[in-house]
Structures are given as structure tokens and as C-alpha cells.
Amino acid sequence: MERKVFQLGDVVLMKKNHPCGSNEMEIIRMGMDIRIKCVGCKHSVLVPRAKFEKNMRKVLRSANNMSALDSEGGPSNIEE
């Protein structure tokens, strides 16, 4: 089985929904445990790495892609 690749700042899709109804989570801390923040209600949860890797489906938005858009003046850079 292929190891899932994720990093700090990624937004990932989880198998189970958070009680607020959203299943998108942002990774805000990594180590033996992973702290994820719900994109819907901003609640954070500390999950053991093994359980996180088991329950993660895929990476929706990578932190690398988002920072590349910022430096190029992409959608997240608002200029008037």
C-alpha cells in the first residue's frame, strides 16, 4: 500500500464528517500526533498519526500550491 503524502498547511478530505457536516480539514501541527482544524467551523482536533493516515482520503489543496499562487499574485492576493 502506498504511503500517503501530506504536509503542514494542506487541506485534506477525511472519511468521516465532523459533527458540523464538513469533512475538509487543514493540517496545523505535525509530529507523532497531527492537529487538524475543521474548515467549516474552525474547531481543532488532535489525532494520532496512525489514525489520521487511516482516515484521510486525499489532499484537496496543498500548501505548496497555495504559496505559489500568493507569490504570483493569484486569487489569494487582493490588489486594488
N, C-alpha and C positions, 0 to 999 in steps of 0.2 A: 504494500500500500504506500502511495506517495505521501511524503510529509507535507503538511500544509504550510505555506509561507505567508507570514504576516509580520507587520512591524508597527511601531508606535505611531499613532495618528490615523491608522487605517479605519475605515468604516466597513464592518463585516455583517453578513447575513447569518443569523442564528437559526437553528432548527425549531426552537420553541419561541413563542411570542412572550414578550414582557407583559405583565398584567395590564399595562396601559394600551396594549394592542400592537405595538411596534416590535418588529424583530430585527431592526437595524441597530447595531451597537458600535460605538467608537472606542478603540483601544487607547486608554490614557495612562496605563502603567504596565510594565512588563518585568517579569522575574520568574520565580518559582510559581507565583500566583499572577493572574492577569486581572487588572481592574478595567472594567468596561463601563461605558456611560451610555444609557439609552438615548437614542437620537430623538425619540418622541417626547419624553418627559424629563430628560436630563438627570435621572436617578442613576447613581453609580453602584456597581456590584463587584465584589472581589471573588474571583473564581479560580480554583486550582487549575494549573496549566493543562493537565491531562483531561480534565472535564471540559475545559474551553475548546481544546483541539477536537474532542469528540463531538461537541455540539455546534461547532462552526461549520457552516456550509461553504461559503466563499467570500472573497474580498470584493466588496462593491466599489469602493473608492480607495485608492492607495494614497498615502501621504506624499509619496514622490510625485505623483501626477498633480496633486493639488498645489504643491510648492512650485512646480514647473509653470503652472498656469499663473500663479501670483507673479513670478519674475517676468513673464511675457506680457503682463497687462491683460490677462484673461478675464473671465467672468467675475472672479472674486475681487478684482481691483477696480474700484469705482472712481472714475475721474470725471470732473465736470468742467 
